[in-house]
Amino acid sequence: MKRIACAVLSGALVFVGIGNMELTGYGAEFSYKEANAIGPGINAAVGVNNFLNLEVTNPIVKPVDKYSYDQMERDIQALEQSYGDKITVNIIGTSRDGRKIYDIILGNPQAEAHILMQGAIHAREYMTPLVMMSQLEYALINYDTGRYNFKPVSDMLKKTAIHFIPMTNPDGVTLSQFGIDGIRSDELKRIIRTCYASDVNLGKTTDTFEVYLSKWKANAGGVDLNYNFPYGWNELSTTLTSPSYAAYKGTSPLSEPESQALASIADQYPWAITISYHSQGEVIYWTTSNNGAKMASNTLAENISVMTGYRMDSSDGKGGFKDWMQSKADAVPGVTLEVGRFPCPVPFSEFSTVWKQNKGVWVQALDYVSKRL
């Protein structure tokens, strides 16, 4: 028998305890936090999050170490074949080494509000595509039957679409996972080897070439894509003037095809929020010095913090995607989620914890937006 404890004060904090599950929020605005595992009787008792504790048998997206671009592409094709009526698969750009940058739209592409989720803009942070692809499949499996905060997920997805861009930097991910042989272009291989020689001379690394590549953050051209967006680009340090494994901002804002791909859809949809997945630190960065959507970003971050257990912090991410979207004239609320505790690449042994923390972030974001339509 589940024990339910509830305390409600008008306009004040609400606490509900049901088995191992906690619901917290202000007024009717609830977020959720799994203390351990959600009790099996939760749907019968409350009918709030009836699908977040379901097990998936024989998933298409299988948790593996070094979840690769090729595997992701196969999984996208398989999901499209199985759930083609629920997703729209677009290609928004091509990387410097010829890999496609995918945008998978969950729900109604003509919806009045859109959520942008993107991951792996930094190469070595390749656990994030696995998290996002797992989220996408979980959403599809439960599309017709899932409920969140008493609302059918399918109804929410009629008015709000979610864009999953799981691997913004596919060349960099491939380089970090498989080394120089993962790169196709001889010219890009030359640039990467030049980066190593330069970074050794500058004292930026003492690693062997193979270890150096595993820690790679940039794209295959040695440009840090999260330093390549217009916001604050001119204010970024000019001490690093040549390509590197990290922190080189490029020759101009949006100089790279990968950053251009994200920028190309920035004005195509009525964005409600953005969520950028990075690693590591178990932290949510939610604001910047020129945040035109500060209050909404803060509320979004608070909700996701309750769900994930991640602490909130601020950062002045000049050149970053989230920060650029927050600083635009039509500012878009956003957060950056840093998953994992250990240095990148985050060990695969952390995936089960990361998945438990982030399994429902997409639906928390969907609920947040739906309440404001």
C-alpha positions in Angstrom: 0.0 0.0 0.0 1.4 3.4 -1.0 1.5 6.1 1.6 0.6 9.6 0.4 1.6 12.7 2.3 0.6 16.1 1.1 0.9 19.7 2.3 -0.6 22.5 0.3 -0.5 26.2 1.0 -2.1 28.6 -1.5 0.7 30.1 -3.6 3.3 28.3 -1.6 5.5 25.2 -1.8 3.7 22.0 -2.4 5.2 18.6 -1.3 3.7 15.3 -2.2 5.4 12.0 -1.2 4.2 8.8 -2.9 6.3 5.7 -2.2 9.8 6.6 -3.4 8.6 9.5 -5.6 8.5 13.2 -4.6 6.6 15.9 -6.4 7.5 19.5 -5.6 6.3 22.8 -7.0 4.5 26.0 -6.5 0.8 26.0 -6.7 -0.3 23.6 -9.5 3.2 23.7 -11.2 4.8 20.5 -10.3 8.2 19.1 -11.2 9.3 15.6 -10.2 12.3 13.9 -8.6 12.9 10.2 -8.4 14.4 9.5 -4.9 15.2 6.0 -5.9 12.7 4.3 -8.2 9.1 5.3 -8.9 6.7 2.9 -7.2 4.6 0.7 -9.5 1.4 2.0 -8.1 2.0 5.6 -9.0 -0.3 5.8 -11.9 -3.3 4.3 -10.1 -2.6 6.6 -7.1 -2.1 9.9 -8.9 -1.9 9.4 -12.7 0.9 11.9 -13.1 4.0 10.3 -14.5 2.7 6.9 -15.5 5.4 6.2 -18.1 8.7 7.4 -16.6 9.4 4.2 -14.7 8.7 1.8 -17.6 11.3 -0.7 -18.8 12.1 -0.8 -22.5 12.7 -4.3 -23.8 14.9 -4.7 -26.9 15.3 -1.0 -27.7 16.6 0.2 -31.1 19.0 2.6 -29.3 21.2 0.3 -27.3 23.5 1.8 -24.6 27.0 1.2 -25.7 30.4 2.7 -25.0 31.5 5.1 -27.8 28.0 5.5 -29.3 29.1 6.5 -32.8 27.9 8.6 -35.7 27.4 5.5 -37.8 25.4 3.8 -35.1 23.3 6.9 -34.5 22.5 7.2 -38.2 21.4 3.6 -38.3 19.2 4.1 -35.2 17.6 7.3 -36.8 16.7 5.3 -39.9 15.3 2.4 -37.7 13.2 4.8 -35.6 11.9 6.5 -38.7 10.9 3.2 -40.1 9.1 2.2 -36.9 7.7 5.6 -35.9 7.5 7.6 -39.2 4.1 9.1 -38.4 5.5 10.6 -35.2 8.8 12.1 -36.2 10.2 14.1 -39.1 13.8 13.6 -40.0 15.6 16.6 -41.5 19.2 17.2 -42.4 20.2 20.8 -41.5 23.8 20.7 -42.6 26.9 18.7 -43.4 30.1 18.7 -41.4 33.6 19.5 -42.8 34.3 15.8 -43.3 31.0 15.2 -45.0 28.8 13.8 -42.2 25.1 14.8 -42.0 23.8 16.9 -39.1 20.4 15.5 -38.2 17.4 17.3 -36.8 14.7 14.8 -35.7 11.4 16.6 -34.9 9.2 14.8 -32.4 5.5 15.8 -32.8 3.8 18.3 -35.1 6.3 20.2 -37.3 3.7 22.9 -37.7 3.2 23.3 -33.9 2.9 26.8 -32.5 5.9 26.3 -30.2 9.2 24.5 -30.6 11.9 23.2 -28.3 15.5 22.8 -29.5 17.7 20.2 -27.9 21.2 19.7 -29.1 24.2 17.7 -28.0 27.8 16.8 -28.7 28.8 20.3 -30.0 32.0 19.3 -28.2 33.6 16.2 -29.6 34.7 14.3 -26.4 31.2 14.8 -24.9 29.8 11.9 -26.8 27.7 10.4 -24.1 25.2 13.2 -24.8 24.0 11.8 -28.2 23.3 8.4 -26.5 21.3 10.2 -23.8 19.3 12.2 -26.4 18.7 9.3 -28.8 17.5 7.2 -25.8 15.2 10.0 -24.8 13.8 10.2 -28.3 13.1 6.4 -28.5 11.5 6.4 -25.0 9.2 9.3 -26.1 8.2 7.4 -29.2 7.5 4.2 -27.4 5.2 6.0 -25.0 3.9 8.6 -27.4 0.3 7.4 -27.4 0.0 6.2 -23.8 2.2 8.5 -21.7 0.9 11.1 -19.4 2.7 13.8 -17.5 1.1 16.0 -14.9 -2.3 14.6 -15.8 -1.9 15.5 -19.5 -1.5 13.1 -22.4 2.0 13.5 -24.0 0.4 13.1 -27.4 -1.8 16.1 -26.8 1.1 18.3 -25.7 3.0 17.3 -28.8 0.3 18.6 -31.1 1.0 22.2 -29.9 4.7 21.9 -29.1 7.3 20.1 -31.2 10.7 18.9 -29.9 13.8 19.0 -32.1 16.5 16.5 -31.3 19.9 17.4 -32.8 21.9 14.7 -31.0 25.3 15.2 -32.7 26.1 18.7 -33.8 29.8 17.9 -34.2 29.9 14.4 -35.8 33.5 14.7 -37.1 34.9 15.7 -33.7 33.0 12.8 -32.0 34.4 10.3 -34.6 37.9 11.7 -34.0 37.7 11.5 -30.2 36.3 8.0 -30.4 38.4 6.4 -33.1 41.4 8.6 -33.7 42.9 10.0 -36.9 41.7 7.0 -38.9 38.1 8.1 -38.3 38.7 11.2 -40.5 38.2 10.8 -44.2 39.8 14.0 -45.6 43.6 14.0 -46.0 43.5 17.8 -45.6 41.7 17.6 -42.3 44.1 14.9 -41.1 46.9 17.3 -41.9 45.2 20.1 -39.9 44.7 17.8 -36.9 48.4 16.8 -36.9 49.4 20.4 -37.2 47.1 21.2 -34.2 49.0 18.6 -32.1 52.4 20.0 -33.0 51.2 23.5 -32.2 49.6 22.6 -28.9 52.7 20.7 -27.8 54.8 23.7 -28.6 52.4 26.0 -26.8 52.4 23.8 -23.7 48.7 23.0 -24.1 49.3 19.3 -23.9 51.9 16.7 -22.9 49.8 13.8 -24.0 50.6 11.3 -26.6 48.9 11.9 -30.0 46.3 9.2 -29.3 45.4 10.5 -25.9 45.3 14.0 -27.2 42.8 13.1 -29.8 40.6 11.3 -27.2 40.3 14.7 -25.4 39.5 16.6 -28.6 36.6 19.2 -28.2 36.7 21.1 -31.6 35.5 20.1 -35.0 37.8 18.4 -37.5 39.1 21.8 -38.5 40.3 22.7 -35.0 37.5 25.2 -34.3 35.7 25.1 -31.0 32.1 25.3 -32.2 30.8 26.6 -28.9 33.1 29.6 -29.3 31.9 30.2 -32.9 28.5 31.9 -32.4 28.1 35.7 -32.7 27.3 36.6 -29.0 30.5 38.0 -27.5 32.7 36.5 -30.2 34.9 39.6 -30.5 35.4 39.6 -26.8 36.9 36.1 -26.7 40.6 35.8 -26.1 42.8 36.4 -29.2 45.8 34.7 -27.6 45.0 31.5 -29.4 45.2 32.4 -33.1 45.4 29.0 -34.8 43.4 25.8 -34.8 43.6 23.6 -31.7 41.9 20.7 -29.9 39.9 23.3 -27.8 39.1 27.0 -27.4 40.0 28.3 -30.8 37.1 30.6 -31.9 37.7 30.5 -35.6 38.3 33.2 -38.1 34.9 34.8 -37.8 31.5 34.0 -36.1 29.7 31.1 -37.8 32.8 30.3 -39.9 32.1 26.6 -39.6 29.5 24.4 -41.3 28.4 22.9 -38.1 27.7 26.2 -36.3 26.1 27.4 -39.5 23.7 24.4 -39.4 22.4 25.4 -36.0 22.2 29.0 -36.9 20.3 28.2 -40.1 17.3 27.0 -38.1 17.5 29.7 -35.4 15.0 31.8 -37.3 13.0 29.1 -38.9 10.8 28.1 -36.0 9.0 29.8 -33.1 11.4 28.6 -30.4 10.1 28.5 -26.9 13.3 27.2 -25.2 16.7 25.6 -26.0 18.5 22.8 -24.1 22.1 22.2 -24.8 23.7 18.9 -23.6 27.3 19.0 -22.5 29.5 17.1 -20.0 30.7 17.1 -17.3 29.9 18.4 -13.8 26.3 17.7 -13.0 25.5 21.4 -13.3 22.9 23.5 -15.1 24.2 26.8 -16.6 21.1 29.0 -17.1 22.2 32.6 -17.7 24.7 34.9 -19.2 25.6 38.6 -18.9 23.2 39.7 -21.7 20.3 37.2 -21.1 17.1 38.7 -22.5 15.0 35.8 -21.1 16.5 35.6 -17.6 13.3 34.9 -15.6 12.1 32.2 -17.9 15.6 30.6 -18.1 15.7 30.6 -14.3 12.3 28.9 -14.0 13.2 26.3 -16.6 16.5 25.6 -14.8 14.8 25.2 -11.5 12.4 22.7 -12.9 15.2 20.6 -14.5 17.3 20.9 -11.4 14.6 19.3 -9.3 14.3 16.5 -11.8 18.0 15.8 -12.3 19.4 16.8 -8.9 22.0 19.1 -10.7 23.0 22.3 -9.1 22.4 25.6 -10.9 25.1 28.1 -11.9 25.7 31.0 -14.2 28.3 31.4 -16.8 29.3 34.1 -19.4 29.5 31.8 -22.4 30.7 34.2 -25.0 30.6 32.5 -28.4 28.2 29.8 -27.1 25.0 28.7 -28.7 22.7 29.0 -25.7 24.1 32.4 -24.8 23.6 33.6 -28.4 20.0 32.5 -28.4 19.4 34.2 -25.0 21.0 37.5 -26.3 19.1 37.8 -29.6 16.5 40.5 -30.0 13.8 37.8 -29.7 15.6 36.2 -26.8 15.0 32.5 -26.3 15.1 31.0 -22.7 17.7 28.2 -22.4 19.8 26.0 -20.3 23.0 24.0 -20.7 23.1 20.7 -18.9 26.5 19.2 -18.0 26.1 15.4 -17.4 28.4 13.1 -15.6 30.9 13.5 -12.8 34.2 12.4 -14.2 36.4 14.1 -16.8 35.5 13.7 -20.5 35.1 11.5 -22.2 32.7 10.5 -19.4 33.2 6.8 -18.6 30.4 4.6 -19.9 30.0 3.2 -16.4 28.2 6.5 -15.6 25.6 6.1 -18.2 23.0 4.4 -16.0 23.1 7.3 -13.5 23.1 9.9 -16.2 20.1 8.2 -17.9 18.1 8.0 -14.7 18.8 11.7 -14.1 17.9 12.8 -17.6 15.3 10.3 -18.8 12.5 12.8 -18.4 14.1 16.1 -19.2 12.4 16.3 -22.6 8.9 15.8 -21.1 9.7 18.3 -18.3 10.6 20.8 -21.0 7.5 19.9 -22.9 5.3 20.4 -19.9 7.0 23.7 -19.1 6.2 25.1 -22.6 2.7 23.6 -22.7 1.7 25.4 -19.6 2.6 28.7 -21.2 0.7 28.4 -24.4 
